[in-house]
Amino acid sequence: MDSTAIYLKSKLNLNNFTLVKTTSNKFVAFKCLYKYTKCIYINIFDDYIEIKIDKVFDNKYFFNGIERLLISKKFFDNIDDSINYIQKNLAV
Protein backbone atom coordinates (compact mmCIF):
# COMPACT_ATOMS: atom_id res chain seq x y z
CA MET A 1 0.00 0.00 0.00
CA ASP A 2 1.44 3.39 -0.95
CA SER A 3 1.64 6.55 1.14
CA THR A 4 -1.55 8.08 -0.30
CA ALA A 5 -3.63 5.03 0.63
CA ILE A 6 -2.13 4.92 4.12
CA TYR A 7 -2.80 8.66 4.55
CA LEU A 8 -6.43 8.29 3.42
CA LYS A 9 -7.08 5.33 5.73
CA SER A 10 -5.50 7.11 8.69
CA LYS A 11 -7.47 10.34 8.19
CA LEU A 12 -10.90 8.91 7.34
CA ASN A 13 -13.42 7.38 9.70
CA LEU A 14 -14.97 4.97 7.20
CA ASN A 15 -18.27 4.37 9.07
CA ASN A 16 -18.73 0.82 7.68
CA PHE A 17 -17.60 1.87 4.19
CA THR A 18 -14.96 -0.25 2.46
CA LEU A 19 -12.00 1.57 0.88
CA VAL A 20 -10.46 -0.14 -2.16
CA LYS A 21 -7.51 1.00 -4.26
CA THR A 22 -8.41 0.34 -7.91
CA THR A 23 -5.35 1.80 -9.70
CA SER A 24 -2.26 3.70 -8.64
CA ASN A 25 -4.18 6.97 -8.22
CA LYS A 26 -7.83 5.86 -7.85
CA PHE A 27 -9.78 4.71 -4.81
CA VAL A 28 -13.39 3.72 -4.18
CA ALA A 29 -15.17 3.85 -0.83
CA PHE A 30 -18.48 1.99 -0.92
CA LYS A 31 -21.23 0.79 1.36
CA CYS A 32 -23.97 -1.64 0.34
CA LEU A 33 -27.42 -0.69 1.56
CA TYR A 34 -30.81 -2.34 1.01
CA LYS A 35 -31.73 -1.00 -2.46
CA TYR A 36 -28.51 0.67 -3.57
CA THR A 37 -24.78 0.96 -3.02
CA LYS A 38 -23.31 4.35 -2.14
CA CYS A 39 -19.96 4.87 -3.88
CA ILE A 40 -17.38 7.61 -3.38
CA TYR A 41 -14.79 7.66 -6.17
CA ILE A 42 -11.47 9.36 -5.36
CA ASN A 43 -9.14 10.21 -8.25
CA ILE A 44 -5.81 11.76 -7.29
CA PHE A 45 -3.99 13.64 -10.03
CA ASP A 46 -0.76 15.66 -9.93
CA ASP A 47 -2.37 19.05 -9.26
CA TYR A 48 -5.94 18.28 -8.12
CA ILE A 49 -8.21 15.66 -6.57
CA GLU A 50 -11.57 14.66 -8.08
CA ILE A 51 -14.33 13.29 -5.85
CA LYS A 52 -17.49 11.74 -7.36
CA ILE A 53 -20.39 10.43 -5.31
CA ASP A 54 -22.86 7.96 -6.86
CA LYS A 55 -25.74 5.78 -5.83
CA VAL A 56 -25.78 2.53 -7.80
CA PHE A 57 -29.20 0.88 -7.65
CA ASP A 58 -29.88 -2.86 -7.57
CA ASN A 59 -32.13 -3.19 -10.65
CA LYS A 60 -32.17 -6.97 -10.63
CA TYR A 61 -34.56 -7.06 -7.67
CA PHE A 62 -35.77 -3.44 -7.31
CA PHE A 63 -36.25 -1.92 -10.76
CA ASN A 64 -37.05 1.77 -10.47
CA GLY A 65 -35.85 3.00 -13.86
CA ILE A 66 -32.54 4.37 -12.55
CA GLU A 67 -29.29 2.42 -12.64
CA ARG A 68 -26.90 5.09 -11.40
CA LEU A 69 -27.48 8.50 -9.85
CA LEU A 70 -24.58 10.97 -9.82
CA ILE A 71 -25.03 12.99 -6.66
CA SER A 72 -22.03 15.29 -6.91
CA LYS A 73 -18.65 15.77 -8.54
CA LYS A 74 -16.12 18.16 -7.00
CA PHE A 75 -12.50 19.12 -7.53
CA PHE A 76 -10.04 20.05 -4.78
CA ASP A 77 -6.55 21.54 -4.80
CA ASN A 78 -5.33 19.85 -1.62
CA ILE A 79 -5.96 16.51 0.02
CA ASP A 80 -7.08 17.90 3.40
CA ASP A 81 -10.05 19.76 1.88
CA SER A 82 -11.02 16.64 -0.04
CA ILE A 83 -10.79 14.50 3.12
CA ASN A 84 -13.17 16.88 4.91
CA TYR A 85 -15.64 16.59 2.02
CA ILE A 86 -15.32 12.79 1.89
CA GLN A 87 -15.80 12.51 5.65
CA LYS A 88 -19.04 14.52 5.50
CA ASN A 89 -20.38 12.15 2.85
CA LEU A 90 -19.28 9.02 4.71
CA ALA A 91 -21.37 10.11 7.69
CA VAL A 92 -24.60 10.38 5.68
Buried (B, 14 or more C-beta within 10 A) or exposed (E): EEEBBEEBEEEBEBEEBEBEBEEEBBBBBBBEEEEBBBBBBBBBEEEEBBBBBBBBBBBEEEEEEEEEEEEEEEEBEEBEEBBEBBBEBBEE
